Amino acid sequence: MSRLLVFASAIAFFAFASVARAEGVALTFDDLPTMALTGDAPYALKTTTALLAGLRRHGAPATGFVIGERLEGDGGSEHTRLVKAWRDAGMGLGNHTYSHDSLNKTPVADYIADVEHTDRILRPLLAARGRPLQWFRHPFLETGDTLETRRAFESWLAAHGYRVAPVTLENSDYVFALPYDDAVLRNDTVAATRIRRAYLDHTANVVAWYRAAAFQLLGRRPSLVFLLHATRLNADTLDDLAVILQRNDLHPISLDRAMKDPAYKIADTYAGPDGDEWLSRWARTLHKDLPWGSFPEPPADIVAENDRLDTNP
C-alpha cells in the first residue's frame, strides 16, 4: 500500500472516529419564513437562500417551524415560496401556530383553533412531497400554565399525529437578530461586524455551558436540540456556527434521530408561567440543580439595542 493511500486511510479513520465520539445536535429554526426587522421580500429571500445554502454546505439536516399567518394576506405568496424552498431542500417543517400566541395566555380551545389553521396550510404542502406533518413547537416554549390546559392541548396534538419538539440548547439568538438587521439595513458594516462577533462569542460560551449542564444532570452527553431562528444573522454566520459545534464535538443530525436519545423519555409534567427549555424541566423531575450561576448572559448593550427595536408586545 502506498504512503499516500495509508495517509488517506488514516485521515478517513480519524474523521470517522471523531464523528462516532461526537454527540448529535438537531438544528431547529423557529419563525419561518423569516424573523426580521423588515418585511421586505428580497431581504427574506436572501436570508432563506443563504440559510439553506449553508445547511447544504455542511450536510446539516434541519427543521423549520412555520408561523401560519405569514403565509396569508399581503406577501403570503412570496412567503409560501420560501417555505416551499425549505421543503424542497429536504428540510423538515413543523407547526409553530398561526398567530404565535402563548398557550399560557390563550384559552385552550382558541389555541387549538389557531394551530389547526396552520395545520390546514402546512399539511398539503408536505403531502405534495409525500411527507407527513408531525412536529409542533410552542411559541415562547410556554406549554400551559395549568396541567388541565397542558393535557388538553397535548391530547389534541397526539390525536392529530404531532410530537412536541423540545429544546435542550438555545443561545438567545433573537436578542442579537434585530440589532444585526438594523446594522445591515443601514449598511453599517462596523456595527454588523461587532454584533456578529458578540453573537458568536456568546454562542460559543452557551454551547459549552449546555453540554456541561447536560452531563452534570444526566451523567452522560445526550443528543441536543438547538433552538435558532430563521434570521439574517444565522444565515450570515452559519459557517461560524458550524465551527463552534464541531469544536464542541457536536455533529448535526435530524430532529427525529435526536429524539431517539433516551433522555427525551424523561417525564416532563411542568405546568406554570415559565417557558423553560427541557434541561430545566428534567431537573425538576430528577430533583437536581443546574449550574445557573455560571450561565452566560447576552451582552447588556446588545440587549438594550434589541429592546429599542423590538416593538412586538
Secondary structure, DSSP 8 states (H G I E B T S, - for coil): --HHHHHHHHHHHHHHHHHHHSEEEEEEEEEES---S---HHHHHHHHHHHHHHHHHTT--EEEEE-GGGGSSTTHHHHHHHHHHHHHTT-EEEE--SS---GGGS-HHHHHHHHHHHHHHHHHHHHTTT----EE--GGG---SSHHHHHHHHHHHHHTT-EE---SEE--HHHHHHHHHHHHHTT-HHHHHHHHHHHHHHHHHHHHHHHHHHHHHHSS---EEEEEE--HHHHHHHHHHHHHHHHTTEEE--HHHHTTSGGGGS-----SS----HHHHHHHHHT----GGG-----HHHHHHHHHH----
